[in-house]
Each structure stands twice: as C-alpha cells, then as structure tokens.
Amino acid sequence: MKFVALLIAILMVPVTTIANQFSDANALKGLKAVKVVCDVNVGDPKLLLRRMELIDDTYTQLIDAGIQPTFIVAFRGPATKYVTRGTRYVSPEHHAIKKEIQGWIDQFQKNGFSLEQCAIAARAQKVSYEDVLPQITVVQNSYISIVAYQSKGYALLPMD
C-alpha cells in the first residue's frame, strides 16, 4: 500500500511541476471578463469528448485566474448526432461515450453556458429538431450566429 502511494506521489510531481510552470498572465493582464463562442463540429466521438473536456478546462482556468467567462457552444456538422435524445443517431459502440458527452452538456448548462445547434447541420445529419437535447437551442444557421457573436466581441474558439 505504501509503495502504491509513493508511486502515485512520484508520478504526480511532473504533472504538478508542468501545471505550475506555465502561465497565461500576460494574455489575461487587465481583463476582468472574456466572451467565447466555441464552434464544435467534431464527428469522432472520442475527439468530441476531448473537446468537451478542453472547453471545461478553459472555462475552469479562466475562473481560477479571476476572469469572468461567458461561453456559447455552437454544435454543427457530425457533432449534431451526439447532442440528441436517446441512442438512435449513433452506433451501439458509441452509446457510452455519447452519454459522457451529454454529461458535459449538463455541466455546461449548470455553468451558465448558452448552447446552440445549427438547424442546417441537423437537417444534413438527418436529425429531427425535436430530438436535439432540451438544453440546446436550435438556431437557423450557426454560421450566422457565430459571425454575429464575433461582431458582439466574442472570441471564436474553433473545435474541429
């Protein structure tokens, strides 16, 4: 048991050292708030899950730095199939990862994110608008939304 605890402690040293080694202080200097629109169109479920984790990491790091973030997550393309009710739109081997992705959707909603789904993408992916998760607003065209948010000062964070 002591060996396992020692091994874990040794393995954590590089992670802790790396985390403390880098800083975004120069970029964040003078900021009190940021506005971000994430363009999520990844169809590979493992990569999509990783993108959800990165969005959360970014949000959390901004909060930890004392910055008030406002996030909008815009889903389009093949990501559409993973923000739907039930299991109908993905193959059985992806059901578990879809549930994990939807867990992030719930967390994002709790964090106050605005969540949007492109109607054009839903149509292209043959996804019924009624099947989009209730936390997500279906918009006519996410390209228009993203451009409009950028015009309002939101930074675009592409999540391909």
Secondary structure, DSSP 8 states (H G I E B T S, - for coil): -HHHHHHHHHHHHHHHHHHHH---HHHHTT-SEEEEEEEE---SHHHHHHHHHHHHHHHHHHHHTT-EEEEEEEE-GGGGGGSBSSSTTS-GGGHHHHHHHHHHHHHHHHTT-EEEEEHHHHHHTT--GGGB-TTSEEES-HHHHHHHHHHTT-EEEEE-
